[in-house]
């Protein structure tokens, strides 16, 4: 597996997790203090689009790493639980890094 597959997943895991935390803060302001309704709408839509991209990259990584369905489902769902994606990303990186090939061409020996 190429390292770019893991890099794409890592970037989207962090971006999705941060946007989910921002969305949680916006929701607190919207429902707790009656402020920021427009901002909450924008942040929720941006998070939704980024989450879809996260799902695609996480599924790609899971299929290349040959994860069982339960593990793949947990990684996909972790993008919906505040702060979970940070912890799941760290665990995934530790497990997937040994599977990464260096990408250099292999020369045949005669």
C-alpha positions as CSV (number, residue, x, y, z in Angstrom):
1,X,0.0,0.0,0.0
2,X,1.3,3.5,-0.8
3,X,1.8,6.0,2.0
4,X,-0.4,8.5,0.2
5,X,-3.5,6.4,1.1
6,X,-2.6,6.7,4.8
7,X,-1.8,10.4,4.5
8,X,-5.1,11.2,2.9
9,X,-6.9,9.4,5.6
10,X,-4.9,11.1,8.4
11,X,-5.6,14.6,7.0
12,X,-9.3,14.0,6.6
13,X,-9.5,12.4,10.0
14,X,-8.0,15.5,11.6
15,X,-10.0,17.9,9.5
16,X,-13.3,16.1,10.2
17,X,-12.6,15.8,13.9
18,X,-11.8,19.5,14.2
19,X,-14.8,20.5,12.2
20,X,-17.0,18.3,14.4
21,X,-15.7,20.1,17.5
22,X,-16.3,23.5,15.9
23,X,-19.8,22.3,15.0
24,X,-20.4,21.2,18.7
25,X,-19.4,24.7,19.8
26,X,-21.7,26.3,17.3
27,X,-24.6,24.1,18.4
28,X,-24.0,25.1,22.0
29,X,-24.1,28.8,21.0
30,X,-27.2,28.2,18.8
31,X,-29.3,26.3,21.3
32,X,-27.8,27.5,24.6
33,X,-27.4,31.3,23.9
34,X,-29.7,31.8,20.8
35,X,-26.7,33.1,18.8
36,X,-25.0,32.0,15.6
37,X,-27.8,30.3,13.7
38,X,-26.3,31.2,10.3
39,X,-22.8,30.1,11.3
40,X,-24.1,26.8,12.6
41,X,-25.8,26.2,9.3
42,X,-22.6,26.8,7.3
43,X,-20.4,24.8,9.6
44,X,-22.8,21.9,9.6
45,X,-22.9,21.8,5.8
46,X,-19.1,22.1,5.5
47,X,-18.7,19.3,8.1
48,X,-21.1,17.1,6.2
49,X,-19.2,17.5,2.9
50,X,-15.9,16.9,4.7
51,X,-17.3,13.8,6.4
52,X,-18.3,12.3,3.1
53,X,-14.8,12.8,1.8
54,X,-13.5,11.2,5.1
55,X,-15.8,8.2,4.5
56,X,-14.4,7.7,1.0
57,X,-10.7,7.9,2.2
58,X,-11.3,5.7,5.2
59,X,-13.1,3.1,3.1
60,X,-10.2,3.2,0.6
61,X,-7.7,2.7,3.4
62,X,-9.8,-0.1,5.0
63,X,-10.2,-2.0,1.7
64,X,-6.5,-1.8,1.0
65,X,-5.6,-2.8,4.5
66,X,-8.1,-5.7,4.3
67,X,-9.9,-4.8,7.6
68,X,-12.8,-6.8,8.8
69,X,-16.2,-5.2,8.5
70,X,-16.5,-4.4,12.2
71,X,-13.2,-2.5,12.3
72,X,-14.1,-0.6,9.1
73,X,-17.5,0.4,10.6
74,X,-15.9,1.7,13.8
75,X,-13.4,3.8,11.8
76,X,-16.2,5.2,9.6
77,X,-18.4,6.0,12.6
78,X,-15.6,7.6,14.6
79,X,-16.0,10.7,12.5
80,X,-19.4,11.3,14.1
81,X,-18.3,11.1,17.7
82,X,-16.5,14.3,19.0
83,X,-12.8,13.6,19.7
84,X,-13.1,9.9,18.8
85,X,-11.5,10.4,15.4
86,X,-8.3,11.7,17.1
87,X,-7.8,8.5,19.1
88,X,-8.9,6.2,16.3
89,X,-6.6,7.9,13.8
90,X,-3.6,7.3,16.1
91,X,-4.5,3.6,16.5
92,X,-5.0,3.2,12.7
93,X,-1.7,4.7,11.9
94,X,0.1,2.4,14.3
95,X,-1.6,-0.6,12.7
96,X,-1.2,0.4,9.0
97,X,2.3,1.8,8.9
98,X,3.9,-1.6,8.7
99,X,1.8,-2.3,5.6
100,X,3.2,0.7,3.7
101,X,5.6,-0.1,0.9
102,X,8.4,2.4,0.1
103,X,7.2,2.8,-3.5
104,X,10.7,2.3,-5.1
105,X,10.8,0.0,-8.1
106,X,12.1,-3.5,-7.5
107,X,14.9,-4.6,-9.7
108,X,15.2,-8.2,-10.8
109,X,18.3,-10.0,-9.9
110,X,19.9,-12.3,-12.5
